[in-house]
Amino acid sequence: MNTKTLTQEDLIVKTCRQECRENGIRKTTIKWASQVITNWNLMLEDGDINAHQPSELKAIIRENLTIRDSIIIASMTPSISVDELTTLAAGNDAYSAQPNAISTWLEWLNGNTDNAQAHAIAALESDEECTLVCIAYAAINYGIRPAYLN
């Protein structure tokens, strides 16, 4: 008998998967993307991640990489700090890999390779198959930087 207690993130993923089965992937992705990206933007405005559904954000960016990538694109500005993502990634559980992956990518894009490497290692400890981190980590280790920083 499996007596594992489901986390809030597990319950959100379960709900999302159920909605995909009932409503289709496209409709469900649009619904969840709208919620998560709205909360992400609110968090960027006021700097308070805990006020904007952090469990939902962690769960959905792990479940749906399209939404994760949309958050990366929305964050590609030098004024974005990864401090809130670091808070979101706390816990080093299965749901911390994607926030660390986003932090890795944003830090690498800004030329902060030491910070990027630290986030990459943390992400890989949670999920060694996280492809975004593997790409960034390889770039960091080979000294590859974004072209606009050269």
Disulfide bonds with the S-S distance in Angstrom:
none
